Amino acid sequence: MRGPKIIYLLLGWIVPGLGHISMKKYWRGGIFFGCIAAMVAMGLFMGGRIYSFQTENPLTILAFFADIGNGLLYVLSRIFPFGEGSLKNITFEFGTAYLAGAGLLNYLVALDALDIASGKKK
């Protein structure tokens, strides 16, 4: 792999699987993108919330760090009105958990792209 290897980590963090796709690992990147995108879509459909940084409660700080793992989705949720959460939905907590889980999985996918770029993994 040519160029700085951290680029693949950042690409994989911004869009799930993009770091793998840029290294011509199309199947792996596509599967990662599809799975994480499905988790995000289900979380948003269930009325989950994407947390911004709040210092009132320590658990919301942890939720914030999980949600910024979604990369571009987090930035878009701060600009456009989605991911605000709907407490009226009975599935609100499940949707929030899906969104946080997708962010945490995306961290692992981005680290996997870095490991491949570093030659630690094929």
Residue pairs with C-beta under 8 A, 6 or more apart in sequence:
1 8
1 23
1 117
1 119
5 114
5 117
5 118
6 114
7 22
8 19
8 20
8 22
8 23
8 113
8 114
8 116
8 117
9 19
9 110
9 111
9 113
9 114
9 117
10 19
10 110
11 18
11 19
11 22
11 113
12 18
12 19
12 20
12 106
12 109
12 110
12 112
12 113
12 114
13 19
13 69
13 71
13 106
13 107
13 110
14 71
14 72
15 33
15 71
15 72
16 32
16 33
16 36
16 37
16 71
16 102
16 105
16 106
16 109
17 28
17 29
17 30
17 31
17 32
17 33
17 34
17 36
17 109
18 29
18 33
19 29
19 109
19 110
19 113
19 114
19 117
20 26
20 28
20 29
20 32
20 109
20 112
20 113
20 116
21 29
21 30
21 33
23 113
23 116
23 117
25 116
32 109
35 105
36 102
36 105
36 106
36 109
39 98
39 99
39 101
39 102
39 105
40 70
40 73
40 98
40 99
40 102
42 95
42 98
43 94
43 95
43 96
43 97
43 98
43 99
43 102
44 82
44 83
44 95
44 99
45 95
46 89
46 91
46 92
46 94
46 95
46 98
47 85
47 86
47 88
47 89
47 91
47 92
47 95
48 83
48 85
48 92
48 94
48 95
48 96
48 97
48 98
48 99
49 83
49 84
49 85
49 92
49 95
49 96
49 99
50 67
50 70
50 73
50 74
50 77
50 83
50 84
50 85
50 99
51 60
51 63
51 64
51 67
52 64
52 78
53 61
53 64
54 60
54 61
54 64
55 61
63 96
63 100
66 99
66 100
66 101
66 103
66 104
67 74
67 99
67 100
67 103
68 74
68 103
69 102
69 103
69 104
69 105
69 106
69 107
70 99
70 102
70 103
70 106
71 106
73 83
74 103
76 82
77 83
83 99
85 92
85 95
85 96
86 92
89 95
112 121
115 121
116 122
